Amino acid sequence: MLRPDLAVIAANVAPGSRVLDVGCGDGTLMQALRNDKRCDARGMELDPADVGLCVGKGLSVIQGDADKDLAFYPDQSVDYAILSQTLQTTMRPDIVMEELLRIGRRAFVSFPNFGHWRVRVSLLWGGRMPVTRLLPIPWYQTPNIHHLTVEDFREFVKARGITVEGAWFLSGDKKCSDAAANFRAEHAVFLLSR
Amino acid sequence: MSTAQITDSSQVLDLTQPLPLDGGQSLPNARIAYETHGTLNAAKDNAILICHALTGDHHVVSNHPKTGKPGWWLRMVGPGKPIDTDRFFVICANVIGSCMGSTGPASLAGDGKPWGMRFPVITIRDMVRGHVALLDALGIESLYAVVGGSMGGMQALSLASNFPDRTRAALVIASTARHSAQNIAFHEVGRQSIMADPAWRDGDYYEAKENGGKGPEKGLSVARMAAHITYLSEAGLTEKFGRRLQNREEKTFGFDADFQIESYLRYQGLAFTDRFDANSYLYITRAMDYFDLAEEHGGLLANAFAKSKARYCLVSFDTDWLYPTADSRNVVHALNAAGLPVSFVELSAPFGHDSFLLDVPALDRVVEGFLGEGR
């Protein structure tokens, strides 16, 4: 079973396409794309143990850092550049986004929505940085250094002239509407192009 | 071309054609010593060529004929091991220029005397030409994979680049696509040490040795001592030796091997001279120094892989300062630019450059995974 945001991405990648999964973890999505969609999937992952797992699955994965190592990929060299649950962990999300759209003809980006009502309630009533089901790590240990909301992201892509080709908003494994997304979605998935 | 039989023991192949060399000369009557393990299947598509390092040899799993020590990659190669001889036909060939069975400066030239310094200067690509001649003789058109660490990794890259039809995968461990100034510098120290030994006699010491005299063992052992330091990490040296004294309570205020590290290096240097020829050391280090895969292909490393269709995997070690991670990344970026499927991982291991030969379970998993393709 794929994580819900990965399932959305897997379902919307065109069969047989070339894919770069940035922050591919243990290669679950790459495997699904290779096996079910005959994709030529490549990956990048920071954690050497995860890279080892990927290589063990026969996947082509490079140990690398989204903030530093995307520069070495040629322009428009893949059909999709994928960044799932990684944007909020990068040092410079804006530069990483530019790189994704330079390398990929399209980009899938998924992230946890910091505007979700539980997060808001937690901060409003508790007065503390939220620790929720999807953001379970306290502020001093979290890899999520650039929290963002659905609304933040919409504004970000609009300001940069990036086209939103598709957007999916998830609460658990259920979809929610565009209008309610900033309040109700735990996860957002965007398909972007330039 | 040859009468070589495919068996499980050490073999030789005598080339009937002169081997063309990058230096413009060719090597007549070249002999390639090699070993094979496992069974070549009917389609002849399960062969893996293992390329050895600077002072290595083809005894990858069999005992060394001179030292009696077990094969140098016994932990990696064998039935059920990461390079599985139940599945793969494993070939390991001694490089030309060596002194372990393939033709090198200690071999006899046409006039019946050792080549010595008359031996032509060779390159990594020349070594690979020898390997390819062996593949021809074995009837292997395309390797399942070529695998090598250190200088073996250079051969793997050279083979995949210069003979793109001859391999479908390349696994390159703790290696580089070109020798850096620092790499060349350390090798030059070793060569000068050999050449400064009066017993080197311009490379013409074989007769003296045969008559019970000395060869340049002193120089060769110092060369090995210097090189050995580059194979280890500072942390590894500190942990293994620290400032501990060798079989004594106090410093002697002399120049004996007071420290354990001194004693260890002296032993390593001396032991090396029992198994290796000084002239071979000169020629092989030169070949490594000349190695620059980009230079061979118009200065752009990505061009070196333009005709390749192979899968690649590169592995570096965080404590390897001889061929640091940046060297592997350089190759990875070129392979990416060439659009080839490439994996890369920097593994954490305390042993410095030598990590590729030692107990690093994470390396076993990567090797097994890459060669197994997820099966």
Interface residues (C-beta under 8 A of the other chain):
Chain A: D40 R42 P48 A49 V51 G52 C54 V55 G56 K57 G58 L59 S60 V61 I62 Q63 G64 D69 F72 Y73 P74 S77
Chain B: R311 C313 R329 V332 H333 N336 A337 G339 P341 V342 S343 F344 V345 E346 L347 S348 A362 R365 V366 E368 G369 F370 G372 E373 G374 R375
